[in-house]
Amino acid sequence: MSGHSYDAENYWKANLRLIFGSLIIWALVSYGFAILLRPMLAGIPVGGTDLGFWFAQQGSILVFMVLIFFYAWRMNKIDEKFGVHEE
């Protein structure tokens, strides 16, 4: 362990904030834009189709992939902050 002391309570609070934030973004994009808001997004053209269809077919997958990399990057920063990162 390096520089910082390990504070389990604050570490898990930061971890859970990251998880819940990621889940909210995932749900908003996957269910909100692709399903619930699709009729409102139908008039916005993107790549030869409408934005609602694009989110349902490709946008949600791309956002999910970005979330995976963001989560890994941010979790590494949290681990470093609390001194529990891998060497």
SEFIZA-3560 file (N, C-alpha, C; in Angstrom, 3 decimals):
REM SEFIZA-3560
<numar><xx>0.839</xx><yy>-1.182</yy><zz>0.000</zz><atom>N</atom></numar>
<numar><xx>0.000</xx><yy>0.000</yy><zz>0.000</zz><atom>CA</atom></numar>
<numar><xx>0.880</xx><yy>1.240</yy><zz>0.000</zz><atom>C</atom></numar>
<numar><xx>0.433</xx><yy>2.264</yy><zz>-0.666</zz><atom>N</atom></numar>
<numar><xx>1.246</xx><yy>3.479</yy><zz>-0.774</zz><atom>CA</atom></numar>
<numar><xx>0.614</xx><yy>4.628</yy><zz>-0.024</zz><atom>C</atom></numar>
<numar><xx>1.234</xx><yy>5.763</yy><zz>-0.080</zz><atom>N</atom></numar>
<numar><xx>0.928</xx><yy>7.048</yy><zz>0.485</zz><atom>CA</atom></numar>
<numar><xx>-0.275</xx><yy>7.249</yy><zz>1.371</zz><atom>C</atom></numar>
<numar><xx>-1.440</xx><yy>6.820</yy><zz>0.989</zz><atom>N</atom></numar>
<numar><xx>-2.661</xx><yy>7.129</yy><zz>1.733</zz><atom>CA</atom></numar>
<numar><xx>-3.049</xx><yy>5.971</yy><zz>2.638</zz><atom>C</atom></numar>
<numar><xx>-3.717</xx><yy>6.299</yy><zz>3.735</zz><atom>N</atom></numar>
<numar><xx>-4.226</xx><yy>5.239</yy><zz>4.592</zz><atom>CA</atom></numar>
<numar><xx>-5.554</xx><yy>4.746</yy><zz>4.035</zz><atom>C</atom></numar>
<numar><xx>-5.846</xx><yy>3.515</yy><zz>4.306</zz><atom>N</atom></numar>
<numar><xx>-7.054</xx><yy>2.883</yy><zz>3.783</zz><atom>CA</atom></numar>
<numar><xx>-8.226</xx><yy>3.183</yy><zz>4.708</zz><atom>C</atom></numar>
<numar><xx>-9.226</xx><yy>3.882</yy><zz>4.191</zz><atom>N</atom></numar>
<numar><xx>-10.437</xx><yy>4.221</yy><zz>4.925</zz><atom>CA</atom></numar>
<numar><xx>-11.583</xx><yy>3.472</yy><zz>4.249</zz><atom>C</atom></numar>
<numar><xx>-11.917</xx><yy>2.296</yy><zz>4.792</zz><atom>N</atom></numar>
<numar><xx>-12.866</xx><yy>1.390</yy><zz>4.140</zz><atom>CA</atom></numar>
<numar><xx>-14.227</xx><yy>2.042</yy><zz>3.896</zz><atom>C</atom></numar>
<numar><xx>-14.729</xx><yy>2.787</yy><zz>4.843</zz><atom>N</atom></numar>
<numar><xx>-16.058</xx><yy>3.391</yy><zz>4.682</zz><atom>CA</atom></numar>
<numar><xx>-16.094</xx><yy>4.378</yy><zz>3.520</zz><atom>C</atom></numar>
<numar><xx>-15.130</xx><yy>5.280</yy><zz>3.452</zz><atom>N</atom></numar>
<numar><xx>-15.102</xx><yy>6.250</yy><zz>2.355</zz><atom>CA</atom></numar>
<numar><xx>-14.757</xx><yy>5.598</yy><zz>1.025</zz><atom>C</atom></numar>
<numar><xx>-13.921</xx><yy>4.566</yy><zz>1.062</zz><atom>N</atom></numar>
<numar><xx>-13.594</xx><yy>3.824</yy><zz>-0.163</zz><atom>CA</atom></numar>
<numar><xx>-14.858</xx><yy>3.229</yy><zz>-0.770</zz><atom>C</atom></numar>
<numar><xx>-15.664</xx><yy>2.575</yy><zz>0.062</zz><atom>N</atom></numar>
<numar><xx>-16.874</xx><yy>1.943</yy><zz>-0.452</zz><atom>CA</atom></numar>
<numar><xx>-17.938</xx><yy>2.961</yy><zz>-0.839</zz><atom>C</atom></numar>
<numar><xx>-17.972</xx><yy>4.095</yy><zz>-0.163</zz><atom>N</atom></numar>
<numar><xx>-18.889</xx><yy>5.164</yy><zz>-0.589</zz><atom>CA</atom></numar>
<numar><xx>-18.521</xx><yy>5.645</yy><zz>-1.985</zz><atom>C</atom></numar>
<numar><xx>-17.234</xx><yy>5.857</yy><zz>-2.235</zz><atom>N</atom></numar>
<numar><xx>-16.784</xx><yy>6.286</yy><zz>-3.563</zz><atom>CA</atom></numar>
<numar><xx>-17.061</xx><yy>5.215</yy><zz>-4.601</zz><atom>C</atom></numar>
<numar><xx>-16.821</xx><yy>3.975</yy><zz>-4.233</zz><atom>N</atom></numar>
<numar><xx>-17.067</xx><yy>2.853</yy><zz>-5.140</zz><atom>CA</atom></numar>
<numar><xx>-18.546</xx><yy>2.761</yy><zz>-5.502</zz><atom>C</atom></numar>
<numar><xx>-19.420</xx><yy>2.837</yy><zz>-4.511</zz><atom>N</atom></numar>
<numar><xx>-20.861</xx><yy>2.741</yy><zz>-4.763</zz><atom>CA</atom></numar>
<numar><xx>-21.392</xx><yy>3.940</yy><zz>-5.551</zz><atom>C</atom></numar>
<numar><xx>-20.851</xx><yy>5.133</yy><zz>-5.301</zz><atom>N</atom></numar>
<numar><xx>-21.239</xx><yy>6.307</yy><zz>-6.102</zz><atom>CA</atom></numar>
<numar><xx>-20.917</xx><yy>6.075</yy><zz>-7.576</zz><atom>C</atom></numar>
<numar><xx>-19.734</xx><yy>5.525</yy><zz>-7.829</zz><atom>N</atom></numar>
<numar><xx>-19.327</xx><yy>5.231</yy><zz>-9.202</zz><atom>CA</atom></numar>
<numar><xx>-20.242</xx><yy>4.183</yy><zz>-9.833</zz><atom>C</atom></numar>
<numar><xx>-20.548</xx><yy>3.139</yy><zz>-9.103</zz><atom>N</atom></numar>
<numar><xx>-21.427</xx><yy>2.076</yy><zz>-9.619</zz><atom>CA</atom></numar>
<numar><xx>-22.816</xx><yy>2.632</yy><zz>-9.905</zz><atom>C</atom></numar>
<numar><xx>-23.411</xx><yy>3.342</yy><zz>-8.960</zz><atom>N</atom></numar>
<numar><xx>-24.762</xx><yy>3.864</yy><zz>-9.155</zz><atom>CA</atom></numar>
<numar><xx>-24.810</xx><yy>4.904</yy><zz>-10.276</zz><atom>C</atom></numar>
<numar><xx>-23.795</xx><yy>5.754</yy><zz>-10.362</zz><atom>N</atom></numar>
<numar><xx>-23.731</xx><yy>6.715</yy><zz>-11.453</zz><atom>CA</atom></numar>
<numar><xx>-23.663</xx><yy>6.032</yy><zz>-12.808</zz><atom>C</atom></numar>
<numar><xx>-22.856</xx><yy>4.990</yy><zz>-12.900</zz><atom>N</atom></numar>
<numar><xx>-22.742</xx><yy>4.228</yy><zz>-14.149</zz><atom>CA</atom></numar>
<numar><xx>-24.063</xx><yy>3.543</yy><zz>-14.502</zz><atom>C</atom></numar>
<numar><xx>-24.722</xx><yy>2.981</yy><zz>-13.497</zz><atom>N</atom></numar>
<numar><xx>-26.007</xx><yy>2.320</yy><zz>-13.742</zz><atom>CA</atom></numar>
<numar><xx>-27.081</xx><yy>3.308</yy><zz>-14.189</zz><atom>C</atom></numar>
<numar><xx>-27.066</xx><yy>4.504</yy><zz>-13.627</zz><atom>N</atom></numar>
<numar><xx>-28.043</xx><yy>5.522</yy><zz>-14.032</zz><atom>CA</atom></numar>
<numar><xx>-27.826</xx><yy>5.908</yy><zz>-15.493</zz><atom>C</atom></numar>
<numar><xx>-26.565</xx><yy>6.122</yy><zz>-15.872</zz><atom>N</atom></numar>
<numar><xx>-26.276</xx><yy>6.464</yy><zz>-17.277</zz><atom>CA</atom></numar>
<numar><xx>-26.684</xx><yy>5.318</yy><zz>-18.186</zz><atom>C</atom></numar>
<numar><xx>-26.331</xx><yy>4.086</yy><zz>-17.816</zz><atom>N</atom></numar>
<numar><xx>-26.703</xx><yy>2.918</yy><zz>-18.625</zz><atom>CA</atom></numar>
<numar><xx>-28.222</xx><yy>2.813</yy><zz>-18.784</zz><atom>C</atom></numar>
<numar><xx>-28.968</xx><yy>2.962</yy><zz>-17.694</zz><atom>N</atom></numar>
<numar><xx>-30.428</xx><yy>2.856</yy><zz>-17.754</zz><atom>CA</atom></numar>
<numar><xx>-31.032</xx><yy>3.982</yy><zz>-18.586</zz><atom>C</atom></numar>
<numar><xx>-30.523</xx><yy>5.188</yy><zz>-18.419</zz><atom>N</atom></numar>
<numar><xx>-31.033</xx><yy>6.326</yy><zz>-19.187</zz><atom>CA</atom></numar>
<numar><xx>-30.859</xx><yy>6.094</yy><zz>-20.685</zz><atom>C</atom></numar>
<numar><xx>-29.688</xx><yy>5.643</yy><zz>-21.082</zz><atom>N</atom></numar>
<numar><xx>-29.416</xx><yy>5.424</yy><zz>-22.503</zz><atom>CA</atom></numar>
<numar><xx>-30.149</xx><yy>4.193</yy><zz>-23.019</zz><atom>C</atom></numar>
<numar><xx>-30.053</xx><yy>3.068</yy><zz>-22.294</zz><atom>N</atom></numar>
<numar><xx>-30.638</xx><yy>1.810</yy><zz>-22.779</zz><atom>CA</atom></numar>
<numar><xx>-32.161</xx><yy>1.820</yy><zz>-22.766</zz><atom>C</atom></numar>
<numar><xx>-32.742</xx><yy>2.249</yy><zz>-21.668</zz><atom>N</atom></numar>
<numar><xx>-34.192</xx><yy>2.228</yy><zz>-21.545</zz><atom>CA</atom></numar>
<numar><xx>-34.823</xx><yy>3.573</yy><zz>-21.882</zz><atom>C</atom></numar>
<numar><xx>-34.207</xx><yy>4.627</yy><zz>-21.399</zz><atom>N</atom></numar>
<numar><xx>-34.783</xx><yy>5.949</yy><zz>-21.622</zz><atom>CA</atom></numar>
<numar><xx>-34.769</xx><yy>6.362</yy><zz>-23.079</zz><atom>C</atom></numar>
<numar><xx>-33.581</xx><yy>6.485</yy><zz>-23.660</zz><atom>N</atom></numar>
<numar><xx>-33.479</xx><yy>6.955</yy><zz>-25.038</zz><atom>CA</atom></numar>
<numar><xx>-33.969</xx><yy>5.919</yy><zz>-26.044</zz><atom>C</atom></numar>
<numar><xx>-33.622</xx><yy>4.650</yy><zz>-25.827</zz><atom>N</atom></numar>
<numar><xx>-33.934</xx><yy>3.628</yy><zz>-26.821</zz><atom>CA</atom></numar>
<numar><xx>-35.389</xx><yy>3.161</yy><zz>-26.787</zz><atom>C</atom></numar>
<numar><xx>-36.035</xx><yy>3.239</yy><zz>-25.638</zz><atom>N</atom></numar>
<numar><xx>-37.398</xx><yy>2.693</yy><zz>-25.536</zz><atom>CA</atom></numar>
<numar><xx>-38.408</xx><yy>3.776</yy><zz>-25.163</zz><atom>C</atom></numar>
<numar><xx>-38.245</xx><yy>4.396</yy><zz>-24.011</zz><atom>N</atom></numar>
<numar><xx>-39.249</xx><yy>5.332</yy><zz>-23.509</zz><atom>CA</atom></numar>
<numar><xx>-39.311</xx><yy>6.634</yy><zz>-24.306</zz><atom>C</atom></numar>
<numar><xx>-38.162</xx><yy>7.177</yy><zz>-24.672</zz><atom>N</atom></numar>
<numar><xx>-38.132</xx><yy>8.454</yy><zz>-25.382</zz><atom>CA</atom></numar>
<numar><xx>-38.041</xx><yy>8.291</yy><zz>-26.899</zz><atom>C</atom></numar>
<numar><xx>-38.113</xx><yy>7.060</yy><zz>-27.398</zz><atom>N</atom></numar>
<numar><xx>-37.970</xx><yy>6.833</yy><zz>-28.837</zz><atom>CA</atom></numar>
<numar><xx>-38.962</xx><yy>7.638</yy><zz>-29.670</zz><atom>C</atom></numar>
<numar><xx>-40.229</xx><yy>7.721</yy><zz>-29.298</zz><atom>N</atom></numar>
<numar><xx>-41.149</xx><yy>8.526</yy><zz>-30.114</zz><atom>CA</atom></numar>
<numar><xx>-40.731</xx><yy>10.000</yy><zz>-30.206</zz><atom>C</atom></numar>
<numar><xx>-40.181</xx><yy>10.547</yy><zz>-29.121</zz><atom>N</atom></numar>
<numar><xx>-39.749</xx><yy>11.947</yy><zz>-29.149</zz><atom>CA</atom></numar>
<numar><xx>-38.477</xx><yy>12.135</yy><zz>-29.979</zz><atom>C</atom></numar>
<numar><xx>-37.664</xx><yy>11.092</yy><zz>-30.075</zz><atom>N</atom></numar>
<numar><xx>-36.402</xx><yy>11.173</yy><zz>-30.811</zz><atom>CA</atom></numar>
<numar><xx>-36.553</xx><yy>10.752</yy><zz>-32.273</zz><atom>C</atom></numar>
<numar><xx>-37.765</xx><yy>10.320</yy><zz>-32.646</zz><atom>N</atom></numar>
<numar><xx>-37.988</xx><yy>9.775</yy><zz>-33.988</zz><atom>CA</atom></numar>
<numar><xx>-37.757</xx><yy>10.802</yy><zz>-35.090</zz><atom>C</atom></numar>
<numar><xx>-37.942</xx><yy>12.071</yy><zz>-34.827</zz><atom>N</atom></numar>
<numar><xx>-37.801</xx><yy>13.084</yy><zz>-35.867</zz><atom>CA</atom></numar>
<numar><xx>-36.382</xx><yy>13.591</yy><zz>-36.075</zz><atom>C</atom></numar>
<numar><xx>-35.440</xx><yy>13.104</yy><zz>-35.284</zz><atom>N</atom></numar>
<numar><xx>-34.053</xx><yy>13.584</yy><zz>-35.378</zz><atom>CA</atom></numar>
<numar><xx>-33.254</xx><yy>12.589</yy><zz>-36.215</zz><atom>C</atom></numar>
<numar><xx>-32.840</xx><yy>12.993</yy><zz>-37.421</zz><atom>N</atom></numar>
<numar><xx>-32.114</xx><yy>12.053</yy><zz>-38.293</zz><atom>CA</atom></numar>
<numar><xx>-30.651</xx><yy>11.870</yy><zz>-37.882</zz><atom>C</atom></numar>
<numar><xx>-30.218</xx><yy>10.609</yy><zz>-37.883</zz><atom>N</atom></numar>
<numar><xx>-28.820</xx><yy>10.263</yy><zz>-37.597</zz><atom>CA</atom></numar>
<numar><xx>-28.426</xx><yy>9.101</yy><zz>-38.499</zz><atom>C</atom></numar>
<numar><xx>-27.472</xx><yy>9.326</yy><zz>-39.365</zz><atom>N</atom></numar>
<numar><xx>-26.944</xx><yy>8.245</yy><zz>-40.198</zz><atom>CA</atom></numar>
<numar><xx>-27.981</xx><yy>7.500</yy><zz>-41.020</zz><atom>C</atom></numar>
<numar><xx>-28.955</xx><yy>8.185</yy><zz>-41.550</zz><atom>N</atom></numar>
<numar><xx>-29.962</xx><yy>7.536</yy><zz>-42.390</zz><atom>CA</atom></numar>
<numar><xx>-31.139</xx><yy>6.948</yy><zz>-41.627</zz><atom>C</atom></numar>
<numar><xx>-31.178</xx><yy>7.096</yy><zz>-40.339</zz><atom>N</atom></numar>
<numar><xx>-32.297</xx><yy>6.613</yy><zz>-39.532</zz><atom>CA</atom></numar>
<numar><xx>-32.602</xx><yy>7.658</yy><zz>-38.460</zz><atom>C</atom></numar>
<numar><xx>-33.530</xx><yy>7.360</yy><zz>-37.576</zz><atom>N</atom></numar>
<numar><xx>-33.830</xx><yy>8.334</yy><zz>-36.519</zz><atom>CA</atom></numar>
<numar><xx>-33.016</xx><yy>8.040</yy><zz>-35.266</zz><atom>C</atom></numar>
<numar><xx>-32.892</xx><yy>9.044</yy><zz>-34.417</zz><atom>N</atom></numar>
<numar><xx>-32.042</xx><yy>8.955</yy><zz>-33.231</zz><atom>CA</atom></numar>
<numar><xx>-32.509</xx><yy>7.872</yy><zz>-32.258</zz><atom>C</atom></numar>
<numar><xx>-33.805</xx><yy>7.689</yy><zz>-32.089</zz><atom>N</atom></numar>
<numar><xx>-34.324</xx><yy>6.649</yy><zz>-31.196</zz><atom>CA</atom></numar>
<numar><xx>-33.907</xx><yy>5.259</yy><zz>-31.650</zz><atom>C</atom></numar>
<numar><xx>-34.035</xx><yy>4.989</yy><zz>-32.942</zz><atom>N</atom></numar>
<numar><xx>-33.610</xx><yy>3.697</yy><zz>-33.490</zz><atom>CA</atom></numar>
<numar><xx>-32.102</xx><yy>3.524</yy><zz>-33.336</zz><atom>C</atom></numar>
<numar><xx>-31.341</xx><yy>4.604</yy><zz>-33.589</zz><atom>N</atom></numar>
<numar><xx>-29.885</xx><yy>4.536</yy><zz>-33.469</zz><atom>CA</atom></numar>
<numar><xx>-29.472</xx><yy>4.168</yy><zz>-32.049</zz><atom>C</atom></numar>
<numar><xx>-30.111</xx><yy>4.802</yy><zz>-31.029</zz><atom>N</atom></numar>
<numar><xx>-29.789</xx><yy>4.455</yy><zz>-29.646</zz><atom>CA</atom></numar>
<numar><xx>-30.127</xx><yy>3.002</yy><zz>-29.353</zz><atom>C</atom></numar>
<numar><xx>-31.254</xx><yy>2.523</yy><zz>-29.862</zz><atom>N</atom></numar>
<numar><xx>-31.662</xx><yy>1.142</yy><zz>-29.615</zz><atom>CA</atom></numar>
<numar><xx>-30.693</xx><yy>0.157</yy><zz>-30.250</zz><atom>C</atom></numar>
<numar><xx>-30.192</xx><yy>0.463</yy><zz>-31.438</zz><atom>N</atom></numar>
<numar><xx>-29.360</xx><yy>-0.486</yy><zz>-32.166</zz><atom>CA</atom></numar>
<numar><xx>-27.868</xx><yy>-0.345</yy><zz>-31.883</zz><atom>C</atom></numar>
<numar><xx>-27.358</xx><yy>0.868</yy><zz>-31.790</zz><atom>N</atom></numar>
<numar><xx>-25.923</xx><yy>1.042</yy><zz>-31.661</zz><atom>CA</atom></numar>
<numar><xx>-25.516</xx><yy>1.966</yy><zz>-30.528</zz><atom>C</atom></numar>
<numar><xx>-26.277</xx><yy>2.993</yy><zz>-30.295</zz><atom>N</atom></numar>
<numar><xx>-25.889</xx><yy>3.984</yy><zz>-29.295</zz><atom>CA</atom></numar>
<numar><xx>-25.743</xx><yy>3.409</yy><zz>-27.906</zz><atom>C</atom></numar>
<numar><xx>-26.679</xx><yy>2.564</yy><zz>-27.496</zz><atom>N</atom></numar>
<numar><xx>-26.606</xx><yy>2.007</yy><zz>-26.149</zz><atom>CA</atom></numar>
<numar><xx>-25.398</xx><yy>1.081</yy><zz>-26.002</zz><atom>C</atom></numar>
<numar><xx>-25.053</xx><yy>0.357</yy><zz>-27.055</zz><atom>N</atom></numar>
<numar><xx>-23.884</xx><yy>-0.523</yy><zz>-27.009</zz><atom>CA</atom></numar>
<numar><xx>-22.604</xx><yy>0.309</yy><zz>-26.891</zz><atom>C</atom></numar>
<numar><xx>-22.511</xx><yy>1.377</yy><zz>-27.692</zz><atom>N</atom></numar>
<numar><xx>-21.330</xx><yy>2.234</yy><zz>-27.640</zz><atom>CA</atom></numar>
<numar><xx>-21.193</xx><yy>2.917</yy><zz>-26.279</zz><atom>C</atom></numar>
<numar><xx>-22.297</xx><yy>3.392</yy><zz>-25.748</zz><atom>N</atom></numar>
<numar><xx>-22.258</xx><yy>4.028</yy><zz>-24.421</zz><atom>CA</atom></numar>
<numar><xx>-21.843</xx><yy>3.005</yy><zz>-23.363</zz><atom>C</atom></numar>
<numar><xx>-22.337</xx><yy>1.778</yy><zz>-23.471</zz><atom>N</atom></numar>
<numar><xx>-21.974</xx><yy>0.731</yy><zz>-22.525</zz><atom>CA</atom></numar>
<numar><xx>-20.470</xx><yy>0.444</yy><zz>-22.590</zz><atom>C</atom></numar>
<numar><xx>-19.911</xx><yy>0.390</yy><zz>-23.786</zz><atom>N</atom></numar>
<numar><xx>-18.471</xx><yy>0.159</yy><zz>-23.931</zz><atom>CA</atom></numar>
<numar><xx>-17.663</xx><yy>1.306</yy><zz>-23.314</zz><atom>C</atom></numar>
<numar><xx>-18.105</xx><yy>2.539</yy><zz>-23.550</zz><atom>N</atom></numar>
<numar><xx>-17.423</xx><yy>3.691</yy><zz>-22.943</zz><atom>CA</atom></numar>
<numar><xx>-17.527</xx><yy>3.617</yy><zz>-21.418</zz><atom>C</atom></numar>
<numar><xx>-18.685</xx><yy>3.216</yy><zz>-20.906</zz><atom>N</atom></numar>
<numar><xx>-18.857</xx><yy>3.085</yy><zz>-19.455</zz><atom>CA</atom></numar>
<numar><xx>-17.902</xx><yy>2.053</yy><zz>-18.857</zz><atom>C</atom></numar>
<numar><xx>-17.669</xx><yy>0.955</yy><zz>-19.566</zz><atom>N</atom></numar>
<numar><xx>-16.752</xx><yy>-0.074</yy><zz>-19.067</zz><atom>CA</atom></numar>
<numar><xx>-15.351</xx><yy>0.510</yy><zz>-18.888</zz><atom>C</atom></numar>
<numar><xx>-14.872</xx><yy>1.211</yy><zz>-19.919</zz><atom>N</atom></numar>
<numar><xx>-13.534</xx><yy>1.791</yy><zz>-19.832</zz><atom>CA</atom></numar>
<numar><xx>-13.470</xx><yy>2.915</yy><zz>-18.801</zz><atom>C</atom></numar>
<numar><xx>-14.518</xx><yy>3.737</yy><zz>-18.733</zz><atom>N</atom></numar>
<numar><xx>-14.556</xx><yy>4.803</yy><zz>-17.728</zz><atom>CA</atom></numar>
<numar><xx>-14.549</xx><yy>4.213</yy><zz>-16.319</zz><atom>C</atom></numar>
<numar><xx>-15.347</xx><yy>3.170</yy><zz>-16.102</zz><atom>N</atom></numar>
<numar><xx>-15.405</xx><yy>2.543</yy><zz>-14.781</zz><atom>CA</atom></numar>
<numar><xx>-14.030</xx><yy>2.013</yy><zz>-14.379</zz><atom>C</atom></numar>
<numar><xx>-13.358</xx><yy>1.315</yy><zz>-15.288</zz><atom>N</atom></numar>
<numar><xx>-12.038</xx><yy>0.756</yy><zz>-14.977</zz><atom>CA</atom></numar>
<numar><xx>-11.038</xx><yy>1.866</yy><zz>-14.665</zz><atom>C</atom></numar>
<numar><xx>-11.036</xx><yy>2.929</yy><zz>-15.477</zz><atom>N</atom></numar>
<numar><xx>-10.124</xx><yy>4.047</yy><zz>-15.259</zz><atom>CA</atom></numar>
<numar><xx>-10.408</xx><yy>4.726</yy><zz>-13.920</zz><atom>C</atom></numar>
<numar><xx>-11.684</xx><yy>5.020</yy><zz>-13.662</zz><atom>N</atom></numar>
<numar><xx>-12.062</xx><yy>5.728</yy><zz>-12.435</zz><atom>CA</atom></numar>
<numar><xx>-11.827</xx><yy>4.864</yy><zz>-11.201</zz><atom>C</atom></numar>
<numar><xx>-12.099</xx><yy>3.553</yy><zz>-11.315</zz><atom>N</atom></numar>
<numar><xx>-11.887</xx><yy>2.654</yy><zz>-10.176</zz><atom>CA</atom></numar>
<numar><xx>-10.397</xx><yy>2.573</yy><zz>-9.839</zz><atom>C</atom></numar>
<numar><xx>-9.536</xx><yy>2.592</yy><zz>-10.848</zz><atom>N</atom></numar>
<numar><xx>-8.096</xx><yy>2.617</yy><zz>-10.598</zz><atom>CA</atom></numar>
<numar><xx>-7.699</xx><yy>3.886</yy><zz>-9.844</zz><atom>C</atom></numar>
<numar><xx>-8.303</xx><yy>5.024</yy><zz>-10.213</zz><atom>N</atom></numar>
<numar><xx>-8.019</xx><yy>6.285</yy><zz>-9.512</zz><atom>CA</atom></numar>
<numar><xx>-8.486</xx><yy>6.219</yy><zz>-8.059</zz><atom>C</atom></numar>
<numar><xx>-9.653</xx><yy>5.644</yy><zz>-7.839</zz><atom>N</atom></numar>
<numar><xx>-10.169</xx><yy>5.501</yy><zz>-6.468</zz><atom>CA</atom></numar>
<numar><xx>-9.263</xx><yy>4.573</yy><zz>-5.667</zz><atom>C</atom></numar>
<numar><xx>-8.839</xx><yy>3.462</yy><zz>-6.270</zz><atom>N</atom></numar>
<numar><xx>-7.923</xx><yy>2.543</yy><zz>-5.590</zz><atom>CA</atom></numar>
<numar><xx>-6.623</xx><yy>3.241</yy><zz>-5.206</zz><atom>C</atom></numar>
<numar><xx>-6.082</xx><yy>4.043</yy><zz>-6.131</zz><atom>N</atom></numar>
<numar><xx>-4.846</xx><yy>4.779</yy><zz>-5.844</zz><atom>CA</atom></numar>
<numar><xx>-5.058</xx><yy>5.779</yy><zz>-4.707</zz><atom>C</atom></numar>
<numar><xx>-6.181</xx><yy>6.472</yy><zz>-4.745</zz><atom>N</atom></numar>
<numar><xx>-6.467</xx><yy>7.461</yy><zz>-3.710</zz><atom>CA</atom></numar>
<numar><xx>-6.492</xx><yy>6.850</yy><zz>-2.317</zz><atom>C</atom></numar>
<numar><xx>-7.050</xx><yy>5.648</yy><zz>-2.222</zz><atom>N</atom></numar>
<numar><xx>-7.183</xx><yy>4.998</yy><zz>-0.922</zz><atom>CA</atom></numar>
<numar><xx>-6.062</xx><yy>3.994</yy><zz>-0.650</zz><atom>C</atom></numar>
<numar><xx>-5.079</xx><yy>3.933</yy><zz>-1.538</zz><atom>N</atom></numar>
<numar><xx>-3.908</xx><yy>3.088</yy><zz>-1.300</zz><atom>CA</atom></numar>
<numar><xx>-4.155</xx><yy>1.613</yy><zz>-1.406</zz><atom>C</atom></numar>
<numar><xx>-5.105</xx><yy>1.196</yy><zz>-2.212</zz><atom>N</atom></numar>
<numar><xx>-5.385</xx><yy>-0.238</yy><zz>-2.361</zz><atom>CA</atom></numar>
<numar><xx>-5.165</xx><yy>-0.718</yy><zz>-3.797</zz><atom>C</atom></numar>
<numar><xx>-4.479</xx><yy>0.082</yy><zz>-4.596</zz><atom>N</atom></numar>
<numar><xx>-4.256</xx><yy>-0.281</yy><zz>-5.995</zz><atom>CA</atom></numar>
<numar><xx>-3.194</xx><yy>-1.376</yy><zz>-6.110</zz><atom>C</atom></numar>
<numar><xx>-3.227</xx><yy>-2.070</yy><zz>-7.237</zz><atom>N</atom></numar>
<numar><xx>-2.247</xx><yy>-3.112</yy><zz>-7.499</zz><atom>CA</atom></numar>
<numar><xx>-0.977</xx><yy>-2.484</yy><zz>-8.037</zz><atom>C</atom></numar>
<numar><xx>0.141</xx><yy>-3.011</yy><zz>-7.638</zz><atom>N</atom></numar>
<numar><xx>1.445</xx><yy>-2.500</yy><zz>-8.111</zz><atom>CA</atom></numar>
<numar><xx>1.783</xx><yy>-3.100</yy><zz>-9.449</zz><atom>C</atom></numar>
//
